[in-house]
Amino acid sequence: MEENFDIAVVGGGPAGLSAACSAAKSGAKVILLEKDEAIAHNIRTSGVTWVDAMDRLGIPSRYYNPINNFRFVSPANDIVISGSTPKSCVLDVRGMYQHLAFLAAEAGAEIMVRSNVINVIKDGDRIAGVKASTPKGDLTLRATLVIDASGFSSSVGRKAGLAGEWKRYGVGAEYECYCDSVDSTTWVLMVGKQYSDAGYAWVFPLSKNRVRIGVGIGRPDSDADPLEKLHLLLEKRPKPLDSLGKIQPVELHYGSIPNEGSRQTSIADGLMMVGDSAGQSNPLVLEGIRYAIEFGRLAGEVGAKSISQGSSKESLAEYERTWKSKVESRIASALRVQSRWIGLSDEQWDKEIEILRDMTVDEFLDFIKADFTAGKMMKLALHHPKIAARQLFNMIIKG
Ligand SMILES: Cc1cc2nc3c(=O)[nH]c(=O)nc-3n(C[C@H](O)[C@H](O)[C@H](O)COP(=O)(O)OP(=O)(O)OC[C@H]3O[C@@H](n4cnc5c(N)ncnc54)[C@H](O)[C@@H]3O)c2cc1C
C-alpha cells in the first residue's frame, strides 16, 4: 500500500514527537512511525533534566520530581551542593513522552506504533519517503521530507548515507526500584572504578519510595557490561545504596547515547536528523531530552516551511544553522572535560570532586549543563583560584 505525506517522522521519542507536533501545527500533513508497541514502552533514559528548561518548553510540573541538592560520591570523598529551590528534576519519562504524543495528535499528526522503518525511498539523490513494517502490513510512505528522530541508531540517516555509526558512545543500564526510603530532593552521582570502569553510576529519586539506580559506561574506553556492574552494586551496596533499605527493581531500562559531539551535517535533500540521531546531547552527564524537544520543535517548524520548496537542503539550512549556533561549541567544550574525566583513577576522582565543593548551586549547574560561556567561566576561575579549577577552565575555554 502506498500513501503520501508532507512529512514522515521516524521515531517517537522526545525529538520525533516534538517535530511531529510543531510540523502539524504549522499546517503540514504528518505521519510519525514508532517501532515499539507504545510511546515510551521501552525507556532508554534516566530522565534527569532542568526545571528552567522544562518551564521554558512548557512541560507541566506534574511530570517531574523536583531536585534541590546534588551529591557526588567518590571512593574516599563525598560532597553535597545544596540549593534552597529545586533547579533540577527527574522526569516521569513515560508520562511526559505520552503527553508530547497527545500534543502531536491534537495538532493533527498521525501516529503509528509498532511500525518499524526498514528502508528509505530515493528519487535520484534525494530522500522521498520510507518503507515501514506496520500492524496494517508493509507500507510505502512517500513524503517530501523525512525527519530522522530514531535516536542512537540514526537509522534513516545511515540508510541514506548521510551518517555513519557512532564510534564513541555511552551505554547504560538502570533499574527503576521500590526502596524503603530515599531523600527525594537529592540526586547522587557516584564515580570511581567500583561504580563504573569508564563513566559513573547514579541514584535518581522520583519520590521517597521510588528511585532509578543505574550504571553508565563509555565505549570504546571499556567493554564492561553496565547491567553486570549494576547487579554487583546492588549486591554489595556501597555508599549511598547502603542507606536505601530494601531495594526492589520493578522496571529495567537500557540504552545507548552518542558521545563524540554533534554530527557535522544534519540535513540533505528531503532529510533532517534531530535529537540523538544528530548528536544533540550534552556529553558531561549524557543528557539530551531538553535538546531533543527544543530542536525537534525547530525541525518541525523549518521542515513544514520547506515543503513548498521541495524540502531542498537549502530550504532546511536555517534548522542546522540555528541548532549549531546554540549548542555545537558547548558540546565540544563538554567533550574536552569528559575526556579528562574518563581517564581518572580513584585517587584522582577524590581530588577532582573537591573542585565542586566550593561552587554555588548556579555555578555548578552552569558547569554540569555545559553552559560554558566565556564570561561565566572567567568568573568561575576568578572565584575559585584553586589549581584544579583553573586547569578545568583552561581546558574548557582554550581547548
Ligand atoms: C542510559 C541513558 C541515560 C540517559 N539519561 C538521561 C538523562 O538523565 N537526562 C537526559 O536529558 N537525557 C538522558 N539520556 C539521553 C536521552 O535519553 C536522549 O538524549 C533522548 O532520549 C534523545 O531523544 P530522541 O527522541 O532523539 O531519541 P530516543 O528517545 O532514543 O527516541 C528514538 C525513538 O525512535 C524509535 N526508533 C528507532 N529506530 C526506529 C525505526 N527504524 N523505525 C521506527 N522507530 C524507530 C525508538 O524506538 C525510539 O522510541 C540518557 C540516555 C541513556 C542511554
The ligand as an ORCA input file, in Angstrom:
! r2SCAN-3c Opt
* xyz 0 1
  C      21.390      5.204     29.954
  C      20.958      6.568     29.488
  C      20.639      7.553     30.413
  C      20.245      8.810     29.984
  N      19.907      9.738     30.917
  C      19.479     10.951     30.521
  C      19.060     11.904     31.482
  O      19.103     11.653     32.688
  N      18.592     13.108     31.036
  C      18.542     13.406     29.700
  O      18.117     14.522     29.337
  N      18.950     12.523     28.782
  C      19.398     11.298     29.156
  N      19.766     10.395     28.226
  C      19.752     10.796     26.816
  C      18.325     10.872     26.295
  O      17.687      9.655     26.515
  C      18.363     11.196     24.811
  O      19.154     12.336     24.586
  C      16.947     11.431     24.285
  O      16.155     10.298     24.505
  C      17.005     11.725     22.795
  O      15.702     11.737     22.284
  P      15.428     11.241     20.800
  O      13.972     11.462     20.568
  O      16.422     11.829     19.897
  O      15.739      9.660     20.803
  P      15.049      8.474     21.585
  O      14.483      8.913     22.862
  O      16.061      7.374     21.605
  O      13.840      8.045     20.652
  C      14.050      7.392     19.414
  C      12.810      6.578     19.094
  O      12.920      6.076     17.761
  C      12.445      4.760     17.698
  N      13.061      4.141     16.530
  C      14.365      3.839     16.329
  N      14.558      3.297     15.118
  C      13.331      3.256     14.528
  C      12.871      2.792     13.261
  N      13.725      2.267     12.369
  N      11.540      2.884     12.986
  C      10.683      3.426     13.874
  N      11.065      3.867     15.107
  C      12.369      3.796     15.408
  C      12.868      4.164     19.032
  O      12.081      3.028     19.386
  C      12.651      5.351     19.990
  O      11.369      5.355     20.555
  C      20.189      9.108     28.604
  C      20.500      8.129     27.676
  C      20.885      6.871     28.095
  C      21.218      5.827     27.083
*
